[in-house]
C-alpha cells in the first residue's frame, strides 16, 4: 500500500511540474474568450447601470481596458488586429456600449491565417459574435 501511494505521489509531482500543455491555438481561444467576456460585461453594465460602458483595446501594447479599471495584458505572442471597416489599420479601438444595448461596432481579429478568430460587435443590438475565419 505504501508503494502505491509513493508511486501516485511521484506521478503527481511529475505531472504538476510540467504544467498544463498549452498550444498556440488554446492560448488564442482563451484570449478571444477573455475579450468576448469583457465586451459582454461592458454591455451588461451599460444596460444595468443606465450609463455608457467602454472597452478599449490597444493592439500596440496588447492591453484591454474595461471602464477605467486596471489594464489587462493580452499575450504579446498572439497577433491582434482591428478592422475598422474603412480599410485603414488602427492600433486602438474603443467599444462604447449604450444603456439601450446598442454599441459602437467593430471587429477584432486574433491569430494568423489559416485559422484566425474574428470577434465582431454589432452596432444595433450590441451583440458580440465570435467565429473562425481564414
Secondary structure, DSSP 4 states (H G I P E B T S, - for coil): -HHHHHHHHHHHHHHHHH-----HHHHHHHHHHHHHHHHHHHHHHHHHHTS-EEEEEETTTTEEEETTSPPEE--TTS-EEEE-SSS---SEEEEEE-TTS-B--EEEEES-TTSEEEEEE-TTT--EEEEEE-
